[in-house]
Amino acid sequence: MSGPPDTLGHDKAPQRIAAMFDAIAPRYDLLNHVLSAGLDLRWRAKAVRSLGLTGGEKIVDLCTGTGDLALALARTRPRAGRVVGVDFSGGMLRVGRAKACARGLADRIRLVRGDVTRLPLADGSADAATVAFGIRNVQRPADAFSEVFRVLRSGGRFAMLEFSTPSVPGLRGLYLWYFTRILPRAGALISGHGSAYAYLPASVEAFPDPGRVTSDLAATGFSHIRADPLALGIVYLYSARKPPRS
Ligand SMILES: C[S@@+](CC[C@H](N)C(=O)[O-])C[C@H]1O[C@@H](n2cnc3c(N)ncnc32)[C@H](O)[C@@H]1O
């Protein structure tokens, strides 16, 4: 039942990644919650809190997928002004739009089909930007960082969640066993899509370590950069700001 081997390999061609997420979209949320034991919801809530929102902000959520982070942003108090979610998978966005309607948030969220390396937003038009578990799927993450930098206003905040591999020795072994043996099989079983959940551990392993991610953010021009481990380093919450105009 584990499906074909990792046929996607490290090929992150946009059409292939979008097709993969289109295929798993109907079961994506269920799998997220099951495979992370519900922790994914807490991680997104932490990312929202890290932005220090005071109300009325315009926020862009990159790789928004089925919109869980965009919905969490739209639900915060005091209320964010407007949330724009961008993703190139029509299947993921369809699920996200249905959820926004069902939760009465459709007027506060706009889910737009597009590539995050060419954001459909004007320079300096966003107060905050986010991306959850999306950046490692982007073919050229540096292009997405540049786009975030471009669309943020001076002083605007960026929050990013991404998986990593814990470095604590005992935990590392256990986690890698779960991540490379159990998760791909469970994912294939529930989603009916073998390669997508083999791609997940492969893509996490291939993604740069937190030190490299923070230096890439610095190279883009961001300041106040932090990388905070969550769940003993299974996930990192990255925060950064576009420097205020001097
Ligand atoms: C693992 S999902 C994350 C979805 C959501 N942010 C969450 O927290 O559950 C990754 C998403 O990134 C999207 N994606 C990857 N590369 C992209 C790109 N260059 N432009 C737009 N969307 C992209 C995929 O279509 C997919 O929906």
The ligand as an ORCA input file, in Angstrom:
! r2SCAN-3c Opt
* xyz 0 1
  C       2.250     21.610      2.061
  S       1.129     22.727      1.305
  C       0.911     23.946      2.562
  C      -0.480     24.531      2.564
  C      -0.803     25.448      3.729
  N       0.046     26.614      3.780
  C      -0.793     24.746      5.052
  O      -0.275     25.295      6.025
  O      -1.348     23.653      5.152
  C       2.180     23.528      0.155
  C       1.432     24.382     -0.851
  O       2.391     25.166     -1.569
  C       1.907     25.360     -2.879
  N       3.032     25.839     -3.709
  C       4.258     25.290     -3.829
  N       5.029     26.046     -4.632
  C       4.277     27.112     -5.002
  C       4.519     28.242     -5.815
  N       5.711     28.448     -6.408
  N       3.524     29.142     -5.983
  C       2.306     28.942     -5.400
  N       2.013     27.885     -4.618
  C       3.001     26.976     -4.421
  C       1.319     24.005     -3.247
  O       0.410     24.088     -4.318
  C       0.654     23.613     -1.914
  O      -0.695     23.975     -1.873
*
